[in-house]
């Protein structure tokens, strides 16, 4: 996350995808998407294109959100019943 701060200061917007928000909040990134995936799999299981695309689109949308920083968004996956 420290590198993220340097990148942001140079004028390039960044987004973090976080599995552990209690840790991420301590660092304080400007934009973060919280996901409820298992550790090591922030974009979900391999070959789950729909889920991976959804998470990436949600993260990229934070770049054009227009809200004042910091932005913290929650991405919860709906599990089929």
PDB file with SEQRES, HELIX, SHEET and CRYST1 records, atoms N, CA, C and O in Angstrom:
SEQRES   1 A   81  UNK UNK UNK UNK UNK UNK UNK UNK UNK UNK UNK UNK UNK          
SEQRES   2 A   81  UNK UNK UNK UNK UNK UNK UNK UNK UNK UNK UNK UNK UNK          
SEQRES   3 A   81  UNK UNK UNK UNK UNK UNK UNK UNK UNK UNK UNK UNK UNK          
SEQRES   4 A   81  UNK UNK UNK UNK UNK UNK UNK UNK UNK UNK UNK UNK UNK          
SEQRES   5 A   81  UNK UNK UNK UNK UNK UNK UNK UNK UNK UNK UNK UNK UNK          
SEQRES   6 A   81  UNK UNK UNK UNK UNK UNK UNK UNK UNK UNK UNK UNK UNK          
SEQRES   7 A   81  UNK UNK UNK                                                  
HELIX    1 AA1 UNK A    2  UNK A    9  1                                   8    
HELIX    2 AA2 UNK A   21  UNK A   27  1                                   7    
HELIX    3 AA3 UNK A   49  UNK A   61  1                                  13    
HELIX    4 AA4 UNK A   62  UNK A   64  5                                   3    
SHEET    1 AA1 3 UNK A  16  UNK A  18  0                                        
SHEET    2 AA1 3 UNK A  31  UNK A  35  1                                        
SHEET    3 AA1 3 UNK A  71  UNK A  75  1                                        
CRYST1    1.000    1.000    1.000  90.00  90.00  90.00 P 1           1          
ATOM      1  N   UNK A   1       0.813  -1.189   0.000  1.00  0.00           N  
ATOM      2  CA  UNK A   1       0.000   0.000   0.000  1.00  0.00           C  
ATOM      3  C   UNK A   1       0.863   1.263   0.000  1.00  0.00           C  
ATOM      4  O   UNK A   1       0.415   2.311  -0.466  1.00  0.00           O  
ATOM      5  N   UNK A   2       2.075   1.182   0.507  1.00  0.00           N  
ATOM      6  CA  UNK A   2       2.938   2.347   0.488  1.00  0.00           C  
ATOM      7  C   UNK A   2       3.259   2.756  -0.940  1.00  0.00           C  
ATOM      8  O   UNK A   2       3.297   3.947  -1.248  1.00  0.00           O  
ATOM      9  N   UNK A   3       3.488   1.793  -1.807  1.00  0.00           N  
ATOM     10  CA  UNK A   3       3.708   2.085  -3.219  1.00  0.00           C  
ATOM     11  C   UNK A   3       2.481   2.756  -3.819  1.00  0.00           C  
ATOM     12  O   UNK A   3       2.601   3.649  -4.658  1.00  0.00           O  
ATOM     13  N   UNK A   4       1.315   2.327  -3.392  1.00  0.00           N  
ATOM     14  CA  UNK A   4       0.076   2.934  -3.875  1.00  0.00           C  
ATOM     15  C   UNK A   4       0.052   4.426  -3.552  1.00  0.00           C  
ATOM     16  O   UNK A   4      -0.377   5.225  -4.384  1.00  0.00           O  
ATOM     17  N   UNK A   5       0.496   4.810  -2.379  1.00  0.00           N  
ATOM     18  CA  UNK A   5       0.536   6.231  -2.009  1.00  0.00           C  
ATOM     19  C   UNK A   5       1.460   7.020  -2.922  1.00  0.00           C  
ATOM     20  O   UNK A   5       1.132   8.136  -3.323  1.00  0.00           O  
ATOM     21  N   UNK A   6       2.610   6.450  -3.252  1.00  0.00           N  
ATOM     22  CA  UNK A   6       3.562   7.116  -4.140  1.00  0.00           C  
ATOM     23  C   UNK A   6       2.960   7.280  -5.532  1.00  0.00           C  
ATOM     24  O   UNK A   6       3.087   8.339  -6.147  1.00  0.00           O  
ATOM     25  N   UNK A   7       2.311   6.242  -6.022  1.00  0.00           N  
ATOM     26  CA  UNK A   7       1.672   6.300  -7.347  1.00  0.00           C  
ATOM     27  C   UNK A   7       0.582   7.364  -7.359  1.00  0.00           C  
ATOM     28  O   UNK A   7       0.487   8.149  -8.303  1.00  0.00           O  
ATOM     29  N   UNK A   8      -0.241   7.394  -6.314  1.00  0.00           N  
ATOM     30  CA  UNK A   8      -1.315   8.398  -6.223  1.00  0.00           C  
ATOM     31  C   UNK A   8      -0.740   9.817  -6.215  1.00  0.00           C  
ATOM     32  O   UNK A   8      -1.274  10.704  -6.882  1.00  0.00           O  
ATOM     33  N   UNK A   9       0.343  10.037  -5.466  1.00  0.00           N  
ATOM     34  CA  UNK A   9       0.948  11.371  -5.389  1.00  0.00           C  
ATOM     35  C   UNK A   9       1.480  11.837  -6.734  1.00  0.00           C  
ATOM     36  O   UNK A   9       1.600  13.039  -6.973  1.00  0.00           O  
ATOM     37  N   UNK A  10       1.803  10.884  -7.621  1.00  0.00           N  
ATOM     38  CA  UNK A  10       2.285  11.260  -8.951  1.00  0.00           C  
ATOM     39  C   UNK A  10       1.133  11.525  -9.918  1.00  0.00           C  
ATOM     40  O   UNK A  10       1.359  11.847 -11.085  1.00  0.00           O  
ATOM     41  N   UNK A  11      -0.107  11.389  -9.432  1.00  0.00           N  
ATOM     42  CA  UNK A  11      -1.264  11.723 -10.260  1.00  0.00           C  
ATOM     43  C   UNK A  11      -1.959  10.545 -10.918  1.00  0.00           C  
ATOM     44  O   UNK A  11      -2.853  10.742 -11.742  1.00  0.00           O  
ATOM     45  N   UNK A  12      -1.568   9.323 -10.571  1.00  0.00           N  
ATOM     46  CA  UNK A  12      -2.195   8.135 -11.146  1.00  0.00           C  
ATOM     47  C   UNK A  12      -3.130   7.533 -10.103  1.00  0.00           C  
ATOM     48  O   UNK A  12      -2.693   7.184  -9.006  1.00  0.00           O  
ATOM     49  N   UNK A  13      -4.401   7.411 -10.432  1.00  0.00           N  
ATOM     50  CA  UNK A  13      -5.387   6.859  -9.509  1.00  0.00           C  
ATOM     51  C   UNK A  13      -5.206   5.360  -9.361  1.00  0.00           C  
ATOM     52  O   UNK A  13      -4.905   4.669 -10.334  1.00  0.00           O  
ATOM     53  N   UNK A  14      -5.388   4.855  -8.150  1.00  0.00           N  
ATOM     54  CA  UNK A  14      -5.234   3.427  -7.865  1.00  0.00           C  
ATOM     55  C   UNK A  14      -6.448   2.910  -7.105  1.00  0.00           C  
ATOM     56  O   UNK A  14      -7.193   3.677  -6.495  1.00  0.00           O  
ATOM     57  N   UNK A  15      -6.634   1.588  -7.153  1.00  0.00           N  
ATOM     58  CA  UNK A  15      -7.690   0.907  -6.400  1.00  0.00           C  
ATOM     59  C   UNK A  15      -7.088  -0.342  -5.780  1.00  0.00           C  
ATOM     60  O   UNK A  15      -6.378  -1.094  -6.447  1.00  0.00           O  
ATOM     61  N   UNK A  16      -7.373  -0.561  -4.505  1.00  0.00           N  
ATOM     62  CA  UNK A  16      -6.968  -1.799  -3.835  1.00  0.00           C  
ATOM     63  C   UNK A  16      -8.152  -2.741  -3.802  1.00  0.00           C  
ATOM     64  O   UNK A  16      -9.292  -2.308  -3.635  1.00  0.00           O  
ATOM     65  N   UNK A  17      -7.888  -4.030  -3.961  1.00  0.00           N  
ATOM     66  CA  UNK A  17      -8.897  -5.062  -3.749  1.00  0.00           C  
ATOM     67  C   UNK A  17      -8.475  -5.770  -2.472  1.00  0.00           C  
ATOM     68  O   UNK A  17      -7.384  -6.336  -2.401  1.00  0.00           O  
ATOM     69  N   UNK A  18      -9.343  -5.738  -1.457  1.00  0.00           N  
ATOM     70  CA  UNK A  18      -8.962  -6.217  -0.132  1.00  0.00           C  
ATOM     71  C   UNK A  18      -9.784  -7.410   0.316  1.00  0.00           C  
ATOM     72  O   UNK A  18     -11.002  -7.459   0.143  1.00  0.00           O  
ATOM     73  N   UNK A  19      -9.083  -8.366   0.895  1.00  0.00           N  
ATOM     74  CA  UNK A  19      -9.712  -9.521   1.528  1.00  0.00           C  
ATOM     75  C   UNK A  19      -9.832  -9.319   3.032  1.00  0.00           C  
ATOM     76  O   UNK A  19     -10.679  -9.936   3.679  1.00  0.00           O  
ATOM     77  N   UNK A  20      -8.988  -8.460   3.589  1.00  0.00           N  
ATOM     78  CA  UNK A  20      -8.933  -8.229   5.035  1.00  0.00           C  
ATOM     79  C   UNK A  20      -9.070  -6.736   5.328  1.00  0.00           C  
ATOM     80  O   UNK A  20      -8.072  -6.027   5.458  1.00  0.00           O  
ATOM     81  N   UNK A  21     -10.293  -6.274   5.428  1.00  0.00           N  
ATOM     82  CA  UNK A  21     -10.524  -4.840   5.591  1.00  0.00           C  
ATOM     83  C   UNK A  21      -9.969  -4.293   6.901  1.00  0.00           C  
ATOM     84  O   UNK A  21      -9.588  -3.124   6.959  1.00  0.00           O  
ATOM     85  N   UNK A  22      -9.914  -5.106   7.953  1.00  0.00           N  
ATOM     86  CA  UNK A  22      -9.377  -4.606   9.220  1.00  0.00           C  
ATOM     87  C   UNK A  22      -7.905  -4.223   9.071  1.00  0.00           C  
ATOM     88  O   UNK A  22      -7.436  -3.305   9.743  1.00  0.00           O  
ATOM     89  N   UNK A  23      -7.183  -4.904   8.212  1.00  0.00           N  
ATOM     90  CA  UNK A  23      -5.785  -4.568   7.936  1.00  0.00           C  
ATOM     91  C   UNK A  23      -5.719  -3.393   6.958  1.00  0.00           C  
ATOM     92  O   UNK A  23      -4.943  -2.460   7.160  1.00  0.00           O  
ATOM     93  N   UNK A  24      -6.518  -3.437   5.916  1.00  0.00           N  
ATOM     94  CA  UNK A  24      -6.516  -2.393   4.891  1.00  0.00           C  
ATOM     95  C   UNK A  24      -6.858  -1.032   5.485  1.00  0.00           C  
ATOM     96  O   UNK A  24      -6.252  -0.029   5.108  1.00  0.00           O  
ATOM     97  N   UNK A  25      -7.810  -0.979   6.397  1.00  0.00           N  
ATOM     98  CA  UNK A  25      -8.195   0.305   7.015  1.00  0.00           C  
ATOM     99  C   UNK A  25      -7.029   0.938   7.772  1.00  0.00           C  
ATOM    100  O   UNK A  25      -6.939   2.164   7.846  1.00  0.00           O  
ATOM    101  N   UNK A  26      -6.146   0.131   8.327  1.00  0.00           N  
ATOM    102  CA  UNK A  26      -4.990   0.667   9.059  1.00  0.00           C  
ATOM    103  C   UNK A  26      -4.029   1.384   8.124  1.00  0.00           C  
ATOM    104  O   UNK A  26      -3.361   2.336   8.526  1.00  0.00           O  
ATOM    105  N   UNK A  27      -3.956   0.929   6.876  1.00  0.00           N  
ATOM    106  CA  UNK A  27      -3.052   1.533   5.896  1.00  0.00           C  
ATOM    107  C   UNK A  27      -3.698   2.748   5.242  1.00  0.00           C  
ATOM    108  O   UNK A  27      -3.014   3.721   4.924  1.00  0.00           O  
ATOM    109  N   UNK A  28      -5.018   2.698   5.038  1.00  0.00           N  
ATOM    110  CA  UNK A  28      -5.756   3.845   4.521  1.00  0.00           C  
ATOM    111  C   UNK A  28      -5.569   4.148   3.051  1.00  0.00           C  
ATOM    112  O   UNK A  28      -5.212   5.276   2.711  1.00  0.00           O  
ATOM    113  N   UNK A  29      -5.795   3.187   2.158  1.00  0.00           N  
ATOM    114  CA  UNK A  29      -5.693   3.497   0.732  1.00  0.00           C  
ATOM    115  C   UNK A  29      -6.821   4.427   0.293  1.00  0.00           C  
ATOM    116  O   UNK A  29      -7.875   4.455   0.929  1.00  0.00           O  
ATOM    117  N   UNK A  30      -6.620   5.184  -0.777  1.00  0.00           N  
ATOM    118  CA  UNK A  30      -7.643   6.137  -1.214  1.00  0.00           C  
ATOM    119  C   UNK A  30      -8.915   5.470  -1.747  1.00  0.00           C  
ATOM    120  O   UNK A  30     -10.015   5.984  -1.540  1.00  0.00           O  
ATOM    121  N   UNK A  31      -8.773   4.340  -2.427  1.00  0.00           N  
ATOM    122  CA  UNK A  31      -9.924   3.628  -2.994  1.00  0.00           C  
ATOM    123  C   UNK A  31      -9.724   2.152  -2.725  1.00  0.00           C  
ATOM    124  O   UNK A  31      -8.667   1.591  -3.016  1.00  0.00           O  
ATOM    125  N   UNK A  32     -10.755   1.521  -2.161  1.00  0.00           N  
ATOM    126  CA  UNK A  32     -10.635   0.091  -1.861  1.00  0.00           C  
ATOM    127  C   UNK A  32     -11.963  -0.611  -2.108  1.00  0.00           C  
ATOM    128  O   UNK A  32     -13.033  -0.111  -1.759  1.00  0.00           O  
ATOM    129  N   UNK A  33     -11.859  -1.775  -2.714  1.00  0.00           N  
ATOM    130  CA  UNK A  33     -13.004  -2.652  -2.930  1.00  0.00           C  
ATOM    131  C   UNK A  33     -12.816  -3.858  -2.025  1.00  0.00           C  
ATOM    132  O   UNK A  33     -11.861  -4.618  -2.185  1.00  0.00           O  
ATOM    133  N   UNK A  34     -13.728  -4.034  -1.074  1.00  0.00           N  
ATOM    134  CA  UNK A  34     -13.678  -5.176  -0.162  1.00  0.00           C  
ATOM    135  C   UNK A  34     -14.411  -6.348  -0.796  1.00  0.00           C  
ATOM    136  O   UNK A  34     -15.556  -6.214  -1.228  1.00  0.00           O  
ATOM    137  N   UNK A  35     -13.750  -7.492  -0.849  1.00  0.00           N  
ATOM    138  CA  UNK A  35     -14.372  -8.684  -1.421  1.00  0.00           C  
ATOM    139  C   UNK A  35     -14.418  -9.788  -0.370  1.00  0.00           C  
ATOM    140  O   UNK A  35     -13.569  -9.843   0.521  1.00  0.00           O  
ATOM    141  N   UNK A  36     -15.402 -10.657  -0.477  1.00  0.00           N  
ATOM    142  CA  UNK A  36     -15.569 -11.744   0.487  1.00  0.00           C  
ATOM    143  C   UNK A  36     -15.137 -13.078  -0.114  1.00  0.00           C  
ATOM    144  O   UNK A  36     -15.902 -14.042  -0.126  1.00  0.00           O  
ATOM    145  N   UNK A  37     -13.932 -13.120  -0.600  1.00  0.00           N  
ATOM    146  CA  UNK A  37     -13.381 -14.326  -1.219  1.00  0.00           C  
ATOM    147  C   UNK A  37     -12.366 -14.950  -0.263  1.00  0.00           C  
ATOM    148  O   UNK A  37     -11.923 -14.290   0.677  1.00  0.00           O  
ATOM    149  N   UNK A  38     -11.990 -16.208  -0.489  1.00  0.00           N  
ATOM    150  CA  UNK A  38     -10.973 -16.846   0.364  1.00  0.00           C  
ATOM    151  C   UNK A  38      -9.599 -16.185   0.180  1.00  0.00           C  
ATOM    152  O   UNK A  38      -9.294 -15.643  -0.883  1.00  0.00           O  
ATOM    153  N   UNK A  39      -8.793 -16.243   1.219  1.00  0.00           N  
ATOM    154  CA  UNK A  39      -7.436 -15.696   1.133  1.00  0.00           C  
ATOM    155  C   UNK A  39      -6.694 -16.318  -0.040  1.00  0.00           C  
ATOM    156  O   UNK A  39      -6.747 -17.530  -0.248  1.00  0.00           O  
ATOM    157  N   UNK A  40      -6.009 -15.489  -0.799  1.00  0.00           N  
ATOM    158  CA  UNK A  40      -5.265 -15.955  -1.953  1.00  0.00           C  
ATOM    159  C   UNK A  40      -6.059 -15.942  -3.249  1.00  0.00           C  
ATOM    160  O   UNK A  40      -5.497 -16.154  -4.323  1.00  0.00           O  
ATOM    161  N   UNK A  41      -7.361 -15.695  -3.160  1.00  0.00           N  
ATOM    162  CA  UNK A  41      -8.216 -15.712  -4.347  1.00  0.00           C  
ATOM    163  C   UNK A  41      -9.107 -14.471  -4.393  1.00  0.00           C  
ATOM    164  O   UNK A  41     -10.331 -14.605  -4.383  1.00  0.00           O  
ATOM    165  N   UNK A  42      -8.528 -13.264  -4.443  1.00  0.00           N  
ATOM    166  CA  UNK A  42      -9.344 -12.045  -4.391  1.00  0.00           C  
ATOM    167  C   UNK A  42     -10.318 -11.914  -5.556  1.00  0.00           C  
ATOM    168  O   UNK A  42     -11.331 -11.225  -5.438  1.00  0.00           O  
ATOM    169  N   UNK A  43     -10.029 -12.560  -6.668  1.00  0.00           N  
ATOM    170  CA  UNK A  43     -10.947 -12.493  -7.815  1.00  0.00           C  
ATOM    171  C   UNK A  43     -11.779 -13.763  -7.958  1.00  0.00           C  
ATOM    172  O   UNK A  43     -12.459 -13.945  -8.967  1.00  0.00           O  
ATOM    173  N   UNK A  44     -11.732 -14.635  -6.968  1.00  0.00           N  
ATOM    174  CA  UNK A  44     -12.518 -15.859  -7.025  1.00  0.00           C  
ATOM    175  C   UNK A  44     -11.741 -17.013  -7.626  1.00  0.00           C  
ATOM    176  O   UNK A  44     -10.553 -16.905  -7.930  1.00  0.00           O  
ATOM    177  N   UNK A  45     -12.439 -18.106  -7.787  1.00  0.00           N  
ATOM    178  CA  UNK A  45     -11.794 -19.324  -8.269  1.00  0.00           C  
ATOM    179  C   UNK A  45     -11.422 -19.211  -9.749  1.00  0.00           C  
ATOM    180  O   UNK A  45     -12.026 -18.435 -10.490  1.00  0.00           O  
ATOM    181  N   UNK A  46     -10.431 -19.987 -10.168  1.00  0.00           N  
ATOM    182  CA  UNK A  46     -10.008 -19.957 -11.570  1.00  0.00           C  
ATOM    183  C   UNK A  46     -11.167 -20.271 -12.519  1.00  0.00           C  
ATOM    184  O   UNK A  46     -12.045 -21.079 -12.216  1.00  0.00           O  
ATOM    185  N   UNK A  47     -11.139 -19.621 -13.650  1.00  0.00           N  
ATOM    186  CA  UNK A  47     -12.098 -19.815 -14.749  1.00  0.00           C  
ATOM    187  C   UNK A  47     -13.523 -19.381 -14.423  1.00  0.00           C  
ATOM    188  O   UNK A  47     -14.452 -19.739 -15.147  1.00  0.00           O  
ATOM    189  N   UNK A  48     -13.713 -18.620 -13.349  1.00  0.00           N  
ATOM    190  CA  UNK A  48     -15.037 -18.071 -13.065  1.00  0.00           C  
ATOM    191  C   UNK A  48     -15.065 -16.660 -13.668  1.00  0.00           C  
ATOM    192  O   UNK A  48     -14.987 -15.655 -12.962  1.00  0.00           O  
ATOM    193  N   UNK A  49     -15.177 -16.629 -14.985  1.00  0.00           N  
ATOM    194  CA  UNK A  49     -15.062 -15.368 -15.722  1.00  0.00           C  
ATOM    195  C   UNK A  49     -16.086 -14.335 -15.286  1.00  0.00           C  
ATOM    196  O   UNK A  49     -15.763 -13.152 -15.181  1.00  0.00           O  
ATOM    197  N   UNK A  50     -17.306 -14.758 -15.033  1.00  0.00           N  
ATOM    198  CA  UNK A  50     -18.360 -13.814 -14.656  1.00  0.00           C  
ATOM    199  C   UNK A  50     -18.036 -13.122 -13.331  1.00  0.00           C  
ATOM    200  O   UNK A  50     -18.171 -11.904 -13.214  1.00  0.00           O  
ATOM    201  N   UNK A  51     -17.612 -13.893 -12.345  1.00  0.00           N  
ATOM    202  CA  UNK A  51     -17.254 -13.323 -11.050  1.00  0.00           C  
ATOM    203  C   UNK A  51     -16.036 -12.411 -11.184  1.00  0.00           C  
ATOM    204  O   UNK A  51     -16.030 -11.299 -10.657  1.00  0.00           O  
ATOM    205  N   UNK A  52     -15.010 -12.878 -11.885  1.00  0.00           N  
ATOM    206  CA  UNK A  52     -13.794 -12.088 -12.040  1.00  0.00           C  
ATOM    207  C   UNK A  52     -14.074 -10.773 -12.765  1.00  0.00           C  
ATOM    208  O   UNK A  52     -13.559  -9.724 -12.378  1.00  0.00           O  
ATOM    209  N   UNK A  53     -14.877 -10.832 -13.797  1.00  0.00           N  
ATOM    210  CA  UNK A  53     -15.240  -9.620 -14.536  1.00  0.00           C  
ATOM    211  C   UNK A  53     -16.025  -8.663 -13.633  1.00  0.00           C  
ATOM    212  O   UNK A  53     -15.797  -7.453 -13.662  1.00  0.00           O  
ATOM    213  N   UNK A  54     -16.940  -9.201 -12.838  1.00  0.00           N  
ATOM    214  CA  UNK A  54     -17.731  -8.359 -11.934  1.00  0.00           C  
ATOM    215  C   UNK A  54     -16.877  -7.638 -10.912  1.00  0.00           C  
ATOM    216  O   UNK A  54     -17.074  -6.450 -10.658  1.00  0.00           O  
ATOM    217  N   UNK A  55     -15.924  -8.357 -10.322  1.00  0.00           N  
ATOM    218  CA  UNK A  55     -15.042  -7.740  -9.332  1.00  0.00           C  
ATOM    219  C   UNK A  55     -14.169  -6.678  -9.982  1.00  0.00           C  
ATOM    220  O   UNK A  55     -14.023  -5.582  -9.440  1.00  0.00           O  
ATOM    221  N   UNK A  56     -13.590  -6.985 -11.129  1.00  0.00           N  
ATOM    222  CA  UNK A  56     -12.731  -6.011 -11.816  1.00  0.00           C  
ATOM    223  C   UNK A  56     -13.519  -4.772 -12.243  1.00  0.00           C  
ATOM    224  O   UNK A  56     -13.030  -3.651 -12.102  1.00  0.00           O  
ATOM    225  N   UNK A  57     -14.715  -4.961 -12.755  1.00  0.00           N  
ATOM    226  CA  UNK A  57     -15.529  -3.805 -13.169  1.00  0.00           C  
ATOM    227  C   UNK A  57     -15.891  -2.950 -11.963  1.00  0.00           C  
ATOM    228  O   UNK A  57     -15.872  -1.722 -12.051  1.00  0.00           O  
ATOM    229  N   UNK A  58     -16.219  -3.578 -10.838  1.00  0.00           N  
ATOM    230  CA  UNK A  58     -16.531  -2.818  -9.624  1.00  0.00           C  
ATOM    231  C   UNK A  58     -15.313  -2.015  -9.164  1.00  0.00           C  
ATOM    232  O   UNK A  58     -15.445  -0.866  -8.742  1.00  0.00           O  
ATOM    233  N   UNK A  59     -14.128  -2.624  -9.246  1.00  0.00           N  
ATOM    234  CA  UNK A  59     -12.903  -1.919  -8.860  1.00  0.00           C  
ATOM    235  C   UNK A  59     -12.624  -0.751  -9.808  1.00  0.00           C  
ATOM    236  O   UNK A  59     -12.312   0.353  -9.362  1.00  0.00           O  
ATOM    237  N   UNK A  60     -12.735  -0.995 -11.103  1.00  0.00           N  
ATOM    238  CA  UNK A  60     -12.475   0.073 -12.073  1.00  0.00           C  
ATOM    239  C   UNK A  60     -13.492   1.204 -11.969  1.00  0.00           C  
ATOM    240  O   UNK A  60     -13.156   2.365 -12.204  1.00  0.00           O  
ATOM    241  N   UNK A  61     -14.720   0.875 -11.623  1.00  0.00           N  
ATOM    242  CA  UNK A  61     -15.737   1.915 -11.465  1.00  0.00           C  
ATOM    243  C   UNK A  61     -15.409   2.880 -10.328  1.00  0.00           C  
ATOM    244  O   UNK A  61     -15.866   4.023 -10.334  1.00  0.00           O  
ATOM    245  N   UNK A  62     -14.622   2.427  -9.353  1.00  0.00           N  
ATOM    246  CA  UNK A  62     -14.219   3.320  -8.271  1.00  0.00           C  
ATOM    247  C   UNK A  62     -13.326   4.453  -8.770  1.00  0.00           C  
ATOM    248  O   UNK A  62     -13.231   5.501  -8.131  1.00  0.00           O  
ATOM    249  N   UNK A  63     -12.675   4.240  -9.908  1.00  0.00           N  
ATOM    250  CA  UNK A  63     -11.805   5.282 -10.464  1.00  0.00           C  
ATOM    251  C   UNK A  63     -12.593   6.465 -11.010  1.00  0.00           C  
ATOM    252  O   UNK A  63     -12.082   7.583 -11.060  1.00  0.00           O  
ATOM    253  N   UNK A  64     -13.827   6.223 -11.416  1.00  0.00           N  
ATOM    254  CA  UNK A  64     -14.654   7.294 -11.994  1.00  0.00           C  
ATOM    255  C   UNK A  64     -15.857   7.589 -11.127  1.00  0.00           C  
ATOM    256  O   UNK A  64     -16.831   8.183 -11.592  1.00  0.00           O  
ATOM    257  N   UNK A  65     -15.800   7.187  -9.889  1.00  0.00           N  
ATOM    258  CA  UNK A  65     -16.933   7.277  -8.967  1.00  0.00           C  
ATOM    259  C   UNK A  65     -17.386   8.707  -8.704  1.00  0.00           C  
ATOM    260  O   UNK A  65     -18.586   8.972  -8.643  1.00  0.00           O  
ATOM    261  N   UNK A  66     -16.453   9.619  -8.549  1.00  0.00           N  
ATOM    262  CA  UNK A  66     -16.802  11.017  -8.303  1.00  0.00           C  
ATOM    263  C   UNK A  66     -16.964  11.365  -6.832  1.00  0.00           C  
ATOM    264  O   UNK A  66     -17.059  12.544  -6.490  1.00  0.00           O  
ATOM    265  N   UNK A  67     -16.998  10.370  -5.954  1.00  0.00           N  
ATOM    266  CA  UNK A  67     -17.084  10.655  -4.513  1.00  0.00           C  
ATOM    267  C   UNK A  67     -15.738  11.158  -4.020  1.00  0.00           C  
ATOM    268  O   UNK A  67     -14.701  10.900  -4.631  1.00  0.00           O  
ATOM    269  N   UNK A  68     -15.767  11.874  -2.916  1.00  0.00           N  
ATOM    270  CA  UNK A  68     -14.511  12.340  -2.345  1.00  0.00           C  
ATOM    271  C   UNK A  68     -13.811  11.178  -1.640  1.00  0.00           C  
ATOM    272  O   UNK A  68     -14.449  10.249  -1.145  1.00  0.00           O  
ATOM    273  N   UNK A  69     -12.492  11.260  -1.611  1.00  0.00           N  
ATOM    274  CA  UNK A  69     -11.670  10.195  -1.041  1.00  0.00           C  
ATOM    275  C   UNK A  69     -11.621  10.299   0.472  1.00  0.00           C  
ATOM    276  O   UNK A  69     -11.741  11.402   1.007  1.00  0.00           O  
ATOM    277  N   UNK A  70     -11.452   9.213   1.167  1.00  0.00           N  
ATOM    278  CA  UNK A  70     -11.292   7.854   0.682  1.00  0.00           C  
ATOM    279  C   UNK A  70     -12.636   7.215   0.319  1.00  0.00           C  
ATOM    280  O   UNK A  70     -13.681   7.579   0.859  1.00  0.00           O  
ATOM    281  N   UNK A  71     -12.581   6.259  -0.605  1.00  0.00           N  
ATOM    282  CA  UNK A  71     -13.761   5.506  -1.024  1.00  0.00           C  
ATOM    283  C   UNK A  71     -13.566   4.057  -0.593  1.00  0.00           C  
ATOM    284  O   UNK A  71     -12.547   3.435  -0.889  1.00  0.00           O  
ATOM    285  N   UNK A  72     -14.554   3.543   0.102  1.00  0.00           N  
ATOM    286  CA  UNK A  72     -14.540   2.138   0.508  1.00  0.00           C  
ATOM    287  C   UNK A  72     -15.840   1.511   0.027  1.00  0.00           C  
ATOM    288  O   UNK A  72     -16.925   1.896   0.464  1.00  0.00           O  
ATOM    289  N   UNK A  73     -15.726   0.555  -0.865  1.00  0.00           N  
ATOM    290  CA  UNK A  73     -16.900  -0.105  -1.448  1.00  0.00           C  
ATOM    291  C   UNK A  73     -16.863  -1.582  -1.070  1.00  0.00           C  
ATOM    292  O   UNK A  73     -15.797  -2.192  -0.993  1.00  0.00           O  
ATOM    293  N   UNK A  74     -18.036  -2.138  -0.839  1.00  0.00           N  
ATOM    294  CA  UNK A  74     -18.154  -3.543  -0.460  1.00  0.00           C  
ATOM    295  C   UNK A  74     -18.703  -4.334  -1.642  1.00  0.00           C  
ATOM    296  O   UNK A  74     -19.751  -3.991  -2.188  1.00  0.00           O  
ATOM    297  N   UNK A  75     -18.008  -5.375  -2.031  1.00  0.00           N  
ATOM    298  CA  UNK A  75     -18.468  -6.247  -3.124  1.00  0.00           C  
ATOM    299  C   UNK A  75     -18.777  -7.607  -2.521  1.00  0.00           C  
ATOM    300  O   UNK A  75     -17.871  -8.372  -2.192  1.00  0.00           O  
ATOM    301  N   UNK A  76     -20.034  -7.895  -2.382  1.00  0.00           N  
ATOM    302  CA  UNK A  76     -20.452  -9.182  -1.832  1.00  0.00           C  
ATOM    303  C   UNK A  76     -20.999 -10.049  -2.937  1.00  0.00           C  
ATOM    304  O   UNK A  76     -21.843  -9.613  -3.719  1.00  0.00           O  
ATOM    305  N   UNK A  77     -20.529 -11.258  -3.004  1.00  0.00           N  
ATOM    306  CA  UNK A  77     -20.948 -12.185  -4.033  1.00  0.00           C  
ATOM    307  C   UNK A  77     -22.212 -12.892  -3.568  1.00  0.00           C  
ATOM    308  O   UNK A  77     -22.277 -13.415  -2.455  1.00  0.00           O  
ATOM    309  N   UNK A  78     -23.205 -12.897  -4.430  1.00  0.00           N  
ATOM    310  CA  UNK A  78     -24.434 -13.613  -4.110  1.00  0.00           C  
ATOM    311  C   UNK A  78     -24.245 -15.089  -4.423  1.00  0.00           C  
ATOM    312  O   UNK A  78     -23.981 -15.465  -5.565  1.00  0.00           O  
ATOM    313  N   UNK A  79     -24.383 -15.911  -3.406  1.00  0.00           N  
ATOM    314  CA  UNK A  79     -24.212 -17.352  -3.589  1.00  0.00           C  
ATOM    315  C   UNK A  79     -25.566 -17.942  -3.986  1.00  0.00           C  
ATOM    316  O   UNK A  79     -26.552 -17.745  -3.276  1.00  0.00           O  
ATOM    317  N   UNK A  80     -25.631 -18.668  -5.120  1.00  0.00           N  
ATOM    318  CA  UNK A  80     -26.896 -19.281  -5.521  1.00  0.00           C  
ATOM    319  C   UNK A  80     -27.370 -20.311  -4.511  1.00  0.00           C  
ATOM    320  O   UNK A  80     -26.571 -21.040  -3.923  1.00  0.00           O  
ATOM    321  N   UNK A  81     -28.666 -20.357  -4.321  1.00  0.00           N  
ATOM    322  CA  UNK A  81     -29.234 -21.333  -3.381  1.00  0.00           C  
ATOM    323  C   UNK A  81     -29.795 -22.511  -4.087  1.00  0.00           C  
ATOM    324  O   UNK A  81     -30.311 -23.426  -3.446  1.00  0.00           O  
TER     325      UNK A  81                                                      
END                                                                             
